[in-house]
């Protein structure tokens, strides 16, 4: 790819494509992390444009608008103890959610451009202070050049109500999350594959004391995978996360470096196993800032038990950023899901998740002992396609959390019905 003497990428010739290129370059040059963004974003943009531009006229387009209504009774809206020490108690409410959206898809040869647009309105009976609107905008482009090259670009923006799981409050908080990413994968040889990815994340999630609280993360990944054959592969993954918290008196930054060994085995139509084991280290601030380290890993197992039954299990250990304050959280957990396809028009899904969280030195007050939680969630869903365009989805769920700090213990159930109308155009 050509560069100008100043080091900028030269735009390709050609009216509309040149205009798009210049706009993208201008936006990225203004980004505070432009040095990290320029490489993967422009390389992916260049490859995607070159590979797909000549095929636009052959694009296949499909639109699927949908309208949905959810009627749910939540027995513990604020995820509070039944008798809180601060006087607040568990409160139940009937929740009505209306959703209007559309899924759009363009197939351009081996390329795929797809988008989701969604608007939601949520209303709480007798708790009007929680009524609010949400939205979701998502755009993604997947491209491929035979078996040699493939990549992806995606952008997602969502505004939603912040979960009460880690907020000991009863006021409505709306948070906005924006993610953008790019990936480029290269088959170096018939057996070796180089995988690269970059993601930028921004989460604006106000806290009671800090209404402008915000988390920013920039993640870069580099992986090398060896394919023993079509069924077995193994490799190494390096990951770097840099970011920081703003909108509070102390605005710490952090860096997190990780490495993992990966392995996978697939038996088409029967099972798939994915495993990873590694180590991560997170350093807060600069100089003498505090640090955290942990062994990390995951083990995933998918199995087609029969033609109508499928099982998925995922065990994990990870160190993630906490959006309720500026520390990392070590989590160990297990996710399980079982699907039973009753008929062509009906199915039953059961899921169970258990996650143990260690918040290190974080407590509600400085004198508190280190906070440790175990959260368990169970959900049973029945899906029935009453018509080609009508889905009925009743469900029941239960969640409970045990904790060494009484303020974070709670339990509650939810019973609801989703009515979904989808029209494929």
C-alpha positions in Angstrom: 0.0 0.0 0.0 1.4 3.4 -0.9 2.1 6.2 1.5 2.6 9.9 1.0 5.9 11.6 2.1 4.1 12.7 5.3 3.4 9.1 6.2 -0.3 9.2 5.4 -2.0 6.5 3.4 -2.8 7.5 -0.2 -6.5 7.3 -1.1 -7.4 5.2 -4.1 -8.6 6.9 -7.2 -12.3 6.9 -8.0 -15.0 9.3 -6.9 -17.3 7.6 -4.3 -14.6 5.3 -2.9 -12.1 8.1 -2.7 -14.6 10.2 -0.7 -15.3 7.4 1.7 -11.6 6.9 2.2 -10.9 10.5 3.0 -13.8 10.7 5.5 -12.5 7.6 7.3 -9.0 8.9 7.4 -10.1 12.3 8.8 -12.1 10.6 11.6 -9.3 8.3 12.6 -6.6 11.1 12.6 -8.8 12.9 15.2 -9.0 9.8 17.5 -6.7 10.0 20.6 -5.5 6.4 19.9 -5.0 7.0 16.2 -1.6 5.3 16.3 -3.2 2.1 17.3 -6.2 2.5 15.0 -4.5 3.4 11.8 -2.8 0.1 11.0 -5.6 -2.5 11.4 -8.5 -0.2 10.4 -6.9 1.1 7.2 -5.5 -2.3 6.2 -8.9 -3.9 6.6 -10.6 -1.0 4.9 -8.3 -1.2 1.9 -8.6 -5.0 1.5 -12.4 -4.9 1.9 -12.8 -2.1 -0.6 -10.5 -3.7 -3.1 -12.2 -7.1 -2.8 -15.8 -6.0 -2.9 -16.1 -2.8 -4.9 -16.3 -4.6 -8.3 -19.0 -6.9 -7.0 -21.4 -4.3 -5.6 -23.7 -4.6 -8.6 -24.2 -8.3 -7.8 -25.3 -7.7 -4.2 -28.2 -9.7 -2.8 -30.3 -7.7 -0.3 -32.6 -8.9 2.4 -34.5 -6.9 5.1 -36.3 -8.3 8.1 -38.3 -5.7 10.1 -39.7 -6.9 13.4 -41.9 -5.7 16.2 -41.8 -7.3 19.7 -43.6 -6.9 23.0 -42.4 -8.3 26.3 -44.6 -8.6 29.3 -42.7 -9.5 32.5 -43.1 -9.6 36.2 -39.8 -9.0 38.0 -39.9 -9.9 41.7 -36.8 -7.9 42.6 -36.3 -4.9 40.3 -33.4 -3.4 42.1 -31.6 -6.7 43.0 -31.7 -5.8 46.7 -31.8 -8.0 49.8 -35.3 -8.8 51.1 -34.6 -6.5 54.0 -31.8 -4.1 53.3 -29.6 -2.6 56.0 -30.3 0.9 54.5 -34.1 0.4 54.8 -34.6 -0.5 51.1 -36.3 -3.8 50.4 -36.9 -6.0 47.4 -39.6 -4.5 45.2 -41.5 -6.4 42.4 -43.1 -4.8 39.4 -44.8 -5.5 36.1 -42.5 -4.5 33.2 -43.7 -3.8 29.7 -41.2 -3.5 26.8 -41.9 -2.5 23.2 -39.3 -3.1 20.5 -39.2 -1.9 16.9 -36.3 -2.9 14.7 -34.9 -4.3 11.5 -32.1 -6.6 10.4 -30.5 -5.8 7.0 -28.2 -8.0 5.1 -26.2 -7.6 1.8 -24.4 -10.5 0.2 -21.7 -9.4 -2.2 -19.9 -12.4 -3.6 -17.9 -13.8 -0.7 -18.5 -10.6 1.3 -21.3 -9.9 3.8 -22.5 -6.6 5.1 -25.2 -6.7 7.8 -26.8 -4.3 10.2 -29.3 -4.2 13.1 -31.3 -1.1 14.0 -33.5 -1.3 17.1 -35.5 1.1 19.3 -37.0 0.1 22.7 -39.3 1.6 25.2 -39.6 0.2 28.7 -42.4 1.0 31.1 -42.7 0.0 34.8 -46.2 -0.3 36.3 -46.5 2.0 39.4 -42.8 2.9 39.1 -42.9 5.5 36.4 -39.5 7.0 37.5 -37.9 4.0 35.8 -39.6 4.4 32.5 -37.1 5.1 29.7 -36.1 4.5 26.0 -33.1 2.6 24.7 -31.6 2.0 21.2 -29.1 -0.3 19.4 -27.3 0.4 16.2 -24.9 -2.2 14.8 -23.0 -2.5 11.5 -20.6 -5.2 10.5 -18.7 -6.2 7.3 -17.2 -9.6 6.8 -15.0 -10.3 3.8 -13.0 -13.1 2.4 -10.6 -13.7 -0.4 -10.6 -17.4 -1.0 -8.8 -19.4 1.7 -5.9 -17.0 1.9 -7.3 -13.8 3.4 -10.3 -12.8 5.5 -11.3 -10.1 7.8 -14.0 -8.1 9.5 -15.0 -4.6 10.5 -17.8 -3.8 13.0 -19.3 -0.9 14.9 -21.9 -1.0 17.6 -23.6 1.6 19.8 -26.1 0.9 22.5 -28.0 2.9 25.1 -29.5 0.9 27.9 -30.4 0.9 31.5 -27.4 0.1 33.7 -27.8 -3.1 35.6 -28.6 -2.9 39.4 -26.4 -6.0 40.1 -23.4 -3.9 41.2 -25.2 -0.6 42.0 -26.8 -0.4 45.5 -29.2 2.3 44.3 -32.9 2.6 43.3 -32.5 5.4 40.7 -32.6 5.0 36.9 -29.2 5.2 35.3 -28.8 5.1 31.5 -25.4 4.1 30.1 -24.1 4.2 26.6 -21.6 1.7 25.1 -19.7 2.1 21.9 -17.4 -0.5 20.4 -15.5 -0.5 17.1 -13.2 -3.2 15.8 -11.3 -4.6 12.9 -9.7 -8.0 12.2 -7.4 -9.4 9.5 -6.4 -13.1 9.2 -3.8 -14.5 6.8 -3.1 -18.1 5.9 0.7 -17.9 5.9 0.9 -21.5 4.6 -1.6 -24.4 4.3 -1.1 -25.2 8.0 -0.1 -21.8 9.6 -2.6 -19.0 10.1 -1.9 -15.5 11.5 -4.8 -13.8 13.2 -4.9 -10.1 14.2 -7.7 -8.0 15.8 -8.2 -4.5 17.3 -11.1 -3.2 19.3 -11.9 0.1 20.8 -14.5 0.3 23.6 -16.1 3.3 25.4 -18.6 2.9 28.2 -20.3 6.0 29.7 -21.9 4.7 32.9 -22.7 7.5 35.4 -22.3 6.7 39.1 -24.1 8.5 41.9 -21.0 10.3 43.0 -19.5 10.7 39.6 -22.2 11.5 36.9 -19.5 11.6 34.1 -17.8 8.3 35.0 -16.5 6.6 31.8 -14.4 3.6 30.9 -12.2 3.5 27.8 -10.4 0.4 26.6 -8.2 -0.3 23.5 -7.6 -4.0 22.9 -5.0 -5.5 20.4 -4.7 -9.2 19.7 -2.1 -11.2 17.8 -2.5 -15.0 17.3 -0.6 -17.7 15.5 -2.5 -20.9 14.9 -1.2 -24.3 13.5 -3.7 -26.6 11.8 -2.7 -30.2 12.3 -5.5 -31.2 10.0 -9.1 -30.1 9.2 -10.2 -31.2 12.7 -7.4 -30.2 15.1 -5.5 -26.9 15.6 -3.4 -25.2 18.3 -1.7 -21.9 18.7 -0.6 -18.9 20.8 -2.5 -15.7 21.5 -1.1 -12.4 22.8 -3.4 -9.7 24.0 -2.8 -6.1 25.1 -5.4 -3.9 26.8 -4.8 -0.2 27.6 -7.3 2.2 28.9 -8.5 4.3 31.8 -11.3 5.7 33.8 -12.4 9.4 33.6 -15.0 11.5 35.3 -13.9 10.9 38.9 -11.5 12.7 41.3 -8.7 10.1 40.7 -8.8 9.1 37.0 -6.5 6.0 36.9 -5.2 4.4 33.7 -4.3 0.8 33.4 -2.5 -1.7 31.2 -3.2 -5.4 31.0 -1.0 -7.9 29.1 -2.0 -11.5 28.6 -0.8 -14.6 26.8 -2.6 -17.9 26.2 -2.0 -21.3 24.6 -5.0 -22.4 22.5 -6.2 -25.7 21.2 -9.4 -26.8 19.4 -10.8 -30.1 18.1 -13.9 -30.4 15.9 -15.9 -33.4 14.7 -18.4 -31.9 12.2 -22.0 -32.5 13.2 -21.1 -34.1 16.5 -18.9 -32.0 18.8 -16.4 -29.2 19.2 -13.9 -28.5 22.0 -12.0 -25.2 22.5 -9.4 -24.8 25.3 -7.1 -21.9 26.3 -4.7 -21.5 29.3 -2.6 -18.5 30.0 -1.6 -15.7 32.4 -2.5 -12.0 32.6 -1.0 -9.1 34.5 -2.8 -5.8 35.0 -1.1 -2.6 36.3 -3.0 0.4 37.5 -1.7 3.9 36.9 2.0 4.6 36.4 5.1 4.2 38.5 4.1 2.6 41.8 0.5 1.9 40.9 -1.1 -1.3 42.2 -1.1 -4.4 40.1 -3.1 -7.6 39.7 -2.1 -10.9 38.1 -4.0 -14.2 37.5 -4.0 -17.5 35.7 -6.7 -17.3 33.0 -8.3 -19.8 30.7 -11.4 -21.3 29.3 -12.8 -24.7 28.2 -15.7 -24.9 25.8 -17.6 -28.0 24.9 -20.4 -28.3 22.3 -22.2 -31.6 21.7 -25.0 -32.7 19.4 -26.5 -35.3 21.7 -29.1 -36.3 19.1 -30.7 -34.8 16.0 -32.9 -32.8 18.3 -30.8 -32.1 21.4 -27.6 -30.0 21.8 -25.5 -29.2 24.8 -23.1 -26.3 25.4 -20.7 -25.9 28.4 -18.1 -23.2 29.0 -15.8 -22.9 32.0 -13.7 -19.8 32.4 -11.3 -17.9 34.6 -10.6 -14.2 33.7 -9.6 -10.8 34.9 -11.9 -8.0 33.7 -12.5 -4.3 34.2 -15.2 -3.4 36.7 -17.6 -0.8 35.5 -18.8 0.0 39.0 -15.4 1.3 40.1 -11.8 1.5 38.8 -10.5 -1.9 39.8 -10.2 -5.3 38.1 -12.3 -8.3 39.1 -11.2 -11.9 38.9 -14.0 -14.2 37.9 -14.4 -18.0 37.8 -17.5 -19.5 36.3 -19.4 -22.0 34.3 -22.1 -21.4 31.6 -24.3 -24.3 30.5 -27.1 -24.4 27.9 -29.3 -27.3 26.7 -31.6 -27.1 23.7 -34.3 -29.6 22.8 -35.9 -29.2 19.4 -39.4 -30.6 20.0 -40.8 -30.0 16.4 -39.9 -27.9 13.4 -42.0 -25.1 15.1 -41.2 -25.5 18.8 -38.1 -25.8 21.1 -37.2 -25.7 24.8 -34.0 -24.0 26.0 -32.6 -24.3 29.5 -29.5 -22.3 30.7 -27.6 -22.0 33.9 -24.7 -19.7 34.8 -22.6 -19.5 38.0 -19.9 -16.9 38.5 -17.7 -16.3 41.5 -16.2 -12.8 41.6 -13.2 -11.6 43.7 -13.1 -7.8 44.0 -9.7 -7.8 45.7 -9.5 -4.8 48.1 -12.8 -3.2 46.9 -15.5 -2.9 49.5 -18.5 -0.7 50.1 -16.4 1.2 52.7 -12.6 1.3 53.1 -12.8 -0.7 56.3 -14.7 -3.6 54.7 -13.1 -6.9 54.0 -12.5 -7.8 50.3 -15.8 -8.4 48.6 -16.5 -11.9 47.2 -19.7 -12.9 45.5 -21.2 -16.0 43.9 -24.0 -15.2 41.4 -26.2 -18.0 40.0 -28.8 -17.7 37.2 -31.3 -20.1 35.7 -33.7 -19.6 32.8 -36.1 -21.9 31.0 -37.6 -20.7 27.7 -40.2 -22.3 25.4 -40.3 -21.0 21.8 -43.2 -21.7 19.5 -43.5 -20.4 15.9 -47.2 -20.1 15.7 -47.0 -18.6 12.2 -44.1 -18.0 9.7 -44.1 -14.4 11.0 -45.2 -14.9 14.6 -43.0 -16.2 17.5 -44.3 -16.8 21.1 -41.7 -17.2 23.8 -42.8 -17.7 27.4 -40.0 -18.0 30.0 -39.2 -18.2 33.7 -36.0 -17.3 35.4 -34.5 -17.2 38.8 -31.2 -15.7 40.1 -29.6 -15.4 43.5 -26.3 -14.1 44.8 -24.4 -15.0 48.0 -21.8 -12.6 49.3 -19.6 -11.9 52.3 -21.1 -8.4 52.4 -24.7 -8.5 53.3 -25.6 -5.5 51.1 -24.9 -7.6 47.9 -27.0 -10.7 48.8 -30.3 -11.0 46.9 -32.6 -13.3 45.1 -35.5 -12.9 42.7 -37.4 -14.4 39.9 -38.9 -13.2 36.6 -41.8 -14.6 34.6 -42.6 -13.3 31.1 -43.8 -13.6 27.6 -42.2 -12.4 24.4 -44.4 -11.8 21.3 -42.4 -11.3 18.2 -43.6 -10.4 14.7 -40.9 -10.8 12.0 -41.4 -10.1 8.3 -38.8 -11.2 5.7 -38.9 -8.9 2.7 
